[in-house]
Amino acid sequence: MQHGPARSAIAAIMEDDAFGERATALTLAAHLADINVVPDAVRVKALERSAAMALERPPVFVHTLSVTPVPGDQRGLCEQLVPLIIEYPAQSGMQAASLAALCALWPHAASSERAPLRQKLINTVAARQAPAGSTVSSQQLRAWQRDLPTAHGESPGVAGLKSLLDEPQPQLAYHALAEHLGSNLDVATLSWVLGALSIRMLLHYRDRDGFASQVVFGAVACDQIARWTPPEHIATMISQQAIHLWWCRHRAELPPIRSCLDTSPRPLTEAIRSGDITSAQRAARNAIRIAPEFWQGMWELLGEWSEQDDQRWLRGLGLISAVSYRTGANAIAPDDAAALGSVFADMGYNERTAIVN
């Protein structure tokens, strides 16, 4: 991350009592400076819009970490904070994303800023709340682990993980995942698959409250902090997010995306602005054949949607950042592109509804 944008983000975060959604958005906006294809105007607008998000005022959480020496690097930071995040699994994807954001800013923070920044994250982690049934404690995961039969033979292929969301009970969903959490744990692959599963949710359900989107953010965060975190802790974080995603599929009552009868092709930005989600998905899949034009359209739309409310702004910025990270130098995955089309078109639908009303 470039030092200038990182310092701008830190200065804005220091005005807050939390290191939550606003701080995460500020960090993601600062990171746009590292992506050469993002127009300068969009980078500036993203930082300004993120800074304008509502300040968060969680109560100060008194914890032994509050008086523990401040670590000098990200490894020490993760050693301190990952166990806390596991202990407080509400909105597990956002918890992980907030920690990854703090790790990204850590080298750019002054020594006098580091203790306050850490305390802001501690306050936020303890204060986050989540709907009943959407979280799972580490104690429950250990109990489910004890119920697993002894495994024999070769490790199962990750392709089988797609059945995780089809299981009728969360314990069975964990059993489907736990086969991949042994000594041969491949964090990068599991993070990728968890992100892909949450992307699939966004293709079929409207994520009005960002329940499924946060798992995309959290999966990316797990991959980002894995270099500084013991594998068993990453395994727990992935498990908690997977159960949250299972809850999204079975208990959150997300409205399904209804197919549009009009199948005529549209240009990407036109389809998204129309608010027609299925049309936007088709247009996004088609547009990735010319990747520079696809990204140009998406960055343009991100700038347009900066006037959306805070929750939608973070969802749009977070998802485009996550898909950019998942893509890297590779071709854009069709499902990733279509998920971006879905989320941005849902913003377009909201915009049109506001105009009509």
N, C-alpha and C positions, 0 to 999 in steps of 0.2 A: 504494500500500500504506500502511495506517495505521502511524503511527510506533510505537505501543505494541506491537502484535504483532510488528512487524519487529524491535524491540529484544529482545523475548523470544527470537525465533529466533536472532538474532546471539549473544546470551549463551550459548545452548546450543551453537551451532556452535563458539564459541571454546574449548569444552572438548575438541574433537576435533582430530585431526591432518589430517583430510581435509575436502574440500567435495564430498561424494559423495551417495549415496542418502539418508543421514540429513539432511544439510543441505538437499537438495532437498525432502524431505518437510516439514521444518520451515518452509521458505519457502512451500510450497503451503498448509500449515496456517495460516500467518500471513495469507496472502492471503484466506482464508475470511472474515475480518472485513470485507472489502470487498463481500461478497455478502450483501445484506440478508436474503435468504430463508433463510440458514443459521441454524438455532437456536443460541443462545448456548452451550448445553450441548455441542453437537457441535463448535463452534469450540474450546472449552476442551479437550475430550477429544482432538481432533485434534492440538493443540499438545503436550499431555502425552504422547500415544502416540508422536508423532514424536520427541520428546526422549528417549523410552525406547528407541529403536532402538539397536542395538549400535554402539558407537564404532568408527570405522575408523582403522587405524593404518598407512597406507602409508609407505614410506620417503621421507625428504626427497629431493626431486629437485632437484639443483643445476643451474640454468639461468640463462642470461644475463638472463632476465626477473626473476629473483630480486633482482637489484641495479639494475634499471631503475627510474627514478623512478615513484612510484605516481601513476596518473592521477587527476584530480579528478572525472571524469564517466564515464558509461557508454560514450560514444564512444571515449574513450581506452582504457578497459578492453577493449573489443572489439577495437580495433586491436592491442593486445598479445596477447590470448589466443585469438582466432579462428584465427590461423595455427598456434598450438600444437595446438589441437583438430583441425585438419585434418591435422596431422603425425601425430597419435595417434588413429586412427579407431576403435579398439576400443570397442564399444558406442556408436556415433556418436550415437544418439538421446539416451542419458543424458549424453554429453559436452555436447551442445547444451543439454539441460535444466538441467544444473548451471550452465553459464555464464549462462543466462537468469535463474536463481535468484539468482546473485551480482549480476547487474545490477539486479535488483529490490531487493536489500538495500543496494546501494552508497550511495544517498543517505542512508540511515539509519545508516551505519557511522561511528564516530568516526575521526578521522585516525590514531589509534594502532592501530586495528583493521584498517585497509585492507590494509596490507602483509601481515600474517598471514593474512587471508582470501584474498588473491590467492595466497599461497604454498600454502595448503591446497588450492586448486583446481589449481595446478600439480602438486602431489604426486599428486592424484587422477587427473588426466588422464594422466599418465605411467604410473601403476600399473594402470589398468584393463586387463583381459584379455578376450578374446572367442574363441569357437570358430573353428577354422581355416576359412577360406573365407567368413566372415561380414563381412569388412572389405575395403576397397579403398583403396589409397594414392592420393594426388594424382598421383604419377608414373604409376601405371597408368591413371588417368583421362585424363591427357594423351596417353598412348600410344593409348588407344581413340579419343580425339578426332581424332588424326592419321589414323586409318583411316576416318573418316567421309567419305562422298562430299560434294562441294560442293552446297550447298542452293540451290535456285532457286524463285522464286515466293513465294506467301504462306506465312506461318507456319501450321503445322498447328493444329487446334483441340485444346484440352486433353482433350476427350472421348476422343481416341485414346490417352491415357496409360493407360487402364484395361487396355490390352494389355501393358503393361510386365511384369506378373507372369506373363504367359503365354509369354514368350520362353524358349527352351530353354537359353540361355547368358547369363551376366552381362554379357558385352560387348554382346550384342544388346539386353539390357534397358537398358543405358546409351545405346545408339544411339536407342532409342525415347524416352528422356528428353531426350537432348542436342538434339533438334530444338526444344526449348522453352527452351533456355538461352542464346539469343543476345542481341543488343542490345535486344530487346523483352522481356527477362525480366520476368515479373510474379511477384514473390516471393509476394505474398499468395495468388494463385491457385494457384501451384505448391505452396505449403505446405498449402493447403486440400486439393488433390487427393492429395498424399502422405498426409496424415492420413486422407482418405477411403479410400484403398487399404489402409492399415493397419487401419482400422475394419472393412473387408470381411474381412480375414484373421481378425479376432476373431469374426466371425459364423460362420465355417466351421471354425475350428481352436481347440483348447484351448491356451491360451498359458501353460503351467505355469511356465515360467521367465521370463516377461515379455519374450521376444524381440520379439514384434510390438508389444506395448503401448508399448515405449520409442520406437518410431517415431512413435506418436501424440504422445508428449511432445515428441520432437525436432522434429516438424513445427510444433507450436505455438511452440516455442522459436525456431525460425528466423524465424517471423513476428514474434515479439516483439523480437528483436534486429536485425531488418533495417534499422531506422531509423539504427542506429549502425555498420553493417557494409557494406563495399563489395559490390556485387551479385555480383562474381565469386567472392567468398568464400562468400556464401550459396549460390551455385550449386554449389560444391564440396561444401558440407555437405549439401545436399539430395541430390546425387548419391550420396554415401557412404551416406546413410540409405536411399535407394532400393535400392541394391545389397544392403544388409543385409536389407531387406524381401524382395527377390527370394530371398535365401538362406533366409529363413524359409519361403517358399513351396515351395522346391525341395529344400533340403538339411537343414533343421533337424529333419525327421521329427516335426513337430507332430501329435498325434493329432487326427483329425477329430471334429467334434461329431456325434454320432449323433442322428438325428431320433427324437422320441418319438411312439409311436403314439397316445397320448392327446392329442387336439386340443381337449379341452374348455377353455373360457376360465377363467382364474383371475385374481384380483386381483394386482396387481404384486408387493407384498411377499410374499404367500403363494407365488407362483410362484418367486420368487427364493430364499426360504428353503427351498423343497423341494429345491433343487439340480438341478432339471430345466432344463437350459440352453435347450432349444428352447421350452419353455413360458414361460420367463422372457423370451425374445426376443419372443414373440407378445404377452405381457402388456405389455411395455415399449412396443411399437409402438401398442398400443391406448391405453395410459395417457397418451400425449402429447397426446391430444385435450383433456385438461384439464391444462395445463402446471403450474399451482401444485401440484396433487395429485401429479403425477409427481415433481417436485423434492422435495416434502415426504417422499415415500416413499424417495427415493434418499438424502437426507441422514440420514433415520432409519436406514437400512441401513448407511450409512457408520459411524455411531456404534456400531452393533451389531458390525460386523466389525473394530472396533479391537483386538479380542483375537487376531486372526489374526497369523501370523508376520510378520516385518519385510518380507519380499519381497512377500507378498500385500497387506499394509497399504499399501505404497508404490504398488502397482499399482492398488488401488482408489481411493486418494486422488488419484493422478496422473491416472487416466482420468476421474474425475468432474470434476476441475479442468479437464482439457483439453476435455471436452465442454461444460462451462459456458462456457469461453472461445470455443470454436468457435460456440456458439449466440448468445452476446451477447444482444441485444434481439430476436432473430429467433425464429421457431418452431423447435422442436427437430427436427433431421433424424431420420427414422425409423431409419436405420441407426445413427446415433450412440446413440440411445436403446437400440436392441437390443444394441449392443456393451456398453453399461453393464450391461444385464440379463445378458449372457453372463458378464462378468467377476465380477459380484456373485454370480450363481448358482453359478459355479465355486467361490467361497468357501463358499457354502452347502453344496455337495456335499462339500467338504473337511471342513466342520464336522460334517456327518452321518456321514461316514466315521469321523471321530475318535471320535464318540460310540459308534458300533457296535463299533469296535475296543477 
